[in-house]
Every structure is written in structure tokens, then in C-alpha cells.
Amino acid sequence: MNLAKLVRPNILQLNPYSCARDEFKGEASVYLDANENPMNAPYNRYPDPMQWALKEKISQMKSVRSEQIMLGNGSDEPIDLVVRIFCEPQVDNIVAIDPSYGMYQVCADVNNVEYRKVLLNADYSLDAQRVLDAVDANTKIIFLCSPNNPTGNLLNRSEMLKIVNGFGGIVVIDEAYVDFSSEESWLADLDKYSNIVVLQTFSKAWGLASVRCGMAFASEEIISYFNKVKYPYNINILTQNFVSENLDLEVRKNDWVEMLLVQRTQLSNELQTLPFVEKIFPTDANFLLVKVPDANAVYQYLVDLGIIVRNRNTVSLCLGCLRITVGTAEENKTLLDALKKIG
Ligand SMILES: *Cc1c(COP(=O)(O)O)cnc(C)c1O
């Protein structure tokens, strides 16, 4: 793959901002180069623009090289950057599965890039050929999300592979829910496929949604373009340090995942017994997609009781569907008790 041919010409030629911490990286005793206030240590100093200490820890945990990692303000930042790096506004286009995560289209729209939606099958499975049929000479990116949001299911790996192998552009594989999934991450194959960008996040299994830290993994060459385009100090020092400390608590994260998977099964079993529940879709994520006859009515009934689920009634292929995040045993019981009172 000739990456330089995929990148927008202005990004290829871009002279990135060179900050003080880019020009001098080592240890020194006196720092008078960045117009910082000498008082209020350690917060007076600009943070490491490349977050090497944090990336080093992530690289060990994920068995990738630090240079294959880009950290963003949530996954939303790399989603936006990948559009801006590869898609010329009003010229290039993006192909994505439908339904899927809403941010892909928002980022395409913000950047004035055509967004082509390809319906999943009725059972939310992926038809690779239908996706590839939507591609033309100006398609730069295909977005795949597995496990998918809001449907919850894993996309079939061999179908995904047909797209990775059959498309000459960038395939973004969003693995926000990978920790809850029974299948292995695509990270294991990062060196095998030079055109994939794998997204993961600290927002779900790690319980750090408010901290805003997402990860993009790709070839060193793709990551170098992310680094050219991102804000120099995009991850503040509080986030860098806090995420780094949390990485030492992987056992706690795994315990949470285990608890949530138990709760997911239990919640699913209980919902199944409710007479008005038509279908609970298979899930590999920390939520259930549940089909009922009147999703708007059930949604409003729950809101009035202070219980908020996500109404997906108007989303493609999701007519009558509510997306229910798995909570604690108590939260799930509160939900179930409320639903059992529906006549
Ligand atoms: C929740 C979610 C994310 C995470 O977004 P952050 O910006 O990292 O919080 C990414 N992708 C999908 C599909 C999600 O559902």
C-alpha cells in the first residue's frame, strides 16, 4: 500500500508545529525555553507532547511498539483526525456500516466529506461484498465497529478480513467494547495489515469515561501522520498520570468485566421472561439491544421513573429497540422491577 498516495496532499506537505518540548527532549536543570512560569511545579511545565511514558506502559500491556500508538481526547479525537488526514473535503468519501457509532458520520459531516452508509444484514451481520461494492476511486476510509454499537454483536472476522484485504484504503476497526468480547483483538495482526487503524478506549471497561483518553493503534507510518496533525499537547498531564496509575489496576478492570458479564447474562435472562420483550439480540459488549412493540412508550415510562436507557427506535434496522447498558446488580434490579410493572 502506498500510504503517501492516500494522505491529503496538504497533510503530506504540512510543516507541523514544533513546540519547545519537541526541540529539546532531554533532562536539564534549568528550563527557560517555553515561557512557562517557574512557580507551581509540576503543573507549570508543558506535558510530554508524545506521552512516551504512558505509551511505554500501554505498549507492554498490548504487545505493540510505542511508535504504533496515538493517544487522543477519547477515541473521538483519532476518529476526527483520520478523516482530516485522508479525506479531501467534497472530493473523497467514507464508507461505513449502518447502523453504527454516530461519531463517524458527525466527523465526516464536520469535515464536509461524503459518508456512505451500507446496511448490515437484518441480523446485524456484515456482508463484506456489499461494503466493497460501495467503494469507488475516492473512498479513503471504511469504518467497521466490532463489537458494534448499538447492535452489540461482533462482526464476522473473515468478512472483515475480506474488506481489509480487498480495499486499498484505510480500514478503521473500532474495538471500544473489545474487553467484553469473546474474540481476540485485531491488535495481534497489526504488523500483518498496514492499512488498519484499531481504536480502543479507557471509557468503557476501564471505567474512565470522564478522563477522556482513547487509543489508536496503527503502523508507525500512519501514526506519524496522526502526530503531525494532532494538537501538540493533546493529553494533559493529569490524564497522562492518572491513566498511567490506572494501568497498574488491570486486575480490578478484569474483575469489573467479569462482574458485568455475569450481570449481562442475568439481565438478559430476566428480560427474556417479560411478555412484551420480543427479542434480545446477541451481544459481545456491555449493553443489550432489546426489541419491544413500542420503544418510545417504554423509554418514556422509564424516564418518568428516573431510569434512563437509550432509545434507538429511529436508528436503521433498530425499529422498536432500546439499548440498555449493563449496570450494577442493584441498578439492573431497579430497571427490571420497573419493567415488570408494565401490564
Ligand atoms: C463509547 C464508544 C467509543 C468511546 O469513545 P471515547 O471518545 O473514547 O469515550 C468509541 N467507539 C464506540 C463505538 C463507542 O461506543
The ligand as a MOL file (V3000), in Angstrom:
LIG
                    3D

  0  0  0     0  0            999 V3000
M  V30 BEGIN CTAB
M  V30 COUNTS 15 15 0 0 0
M  V30 BEGIN ATOM
M  V30 1 C -18.1600 4.5010 23.6240 0
M  V30 2 C -17.5570 4.3200 22.2710 0
M  V30 3 C -16.3090 4.8580 21.9740 0
M  V30 4 C -15.5260 5.5930 23.0160 0
M  V30 5 O -15.4420 6.9060 22.7670 0
M  V30 6 P -14.4730 7.7760 23.7130 0
M  V30 7 O -14.3480 9.0340 22.9480 0
M  V30 8 O -13.1790 7.0220 23.8010 0
M  V30 9 O -15.1250 7.9110 25.0250 0
M  V30 10 C -15.7630 4.6390 20.7300 0
M  V30 11 N -16.4130 3.9160 19.8150 0
M  V30 12 C -17.6130 3.3690 20.0620 0
M  V30 13 C -18.2620 2.5300 19.0440 0
M  V30 14 C -18.2170 3.5650 21.2980 0
M  V30 15 O -19.4290 3.0340 21.5360 0
M  V30 END ATOM
M  V30 BEGIN BOND
M  V30 1 1 1 2
M  V30 2 1 2 3
M  V30 3 2 2 14
M  V30 4 1 3 4
M  V30 5 2 3 10
M  V30 6 1 4 5
M  V30 7 1 5 6
M  V30 8 2 6 7
M  V30 9 1 6 8
M  V30 10 1 6 9
M  V30 11 1 10 11
M  V30 12 2 11 12
M  V30 13 1 12 13
M  V30 14 1 12 14
M  V30 15 1 14 15
M  V30 END BOND
M  V30 END CTAB
M  END
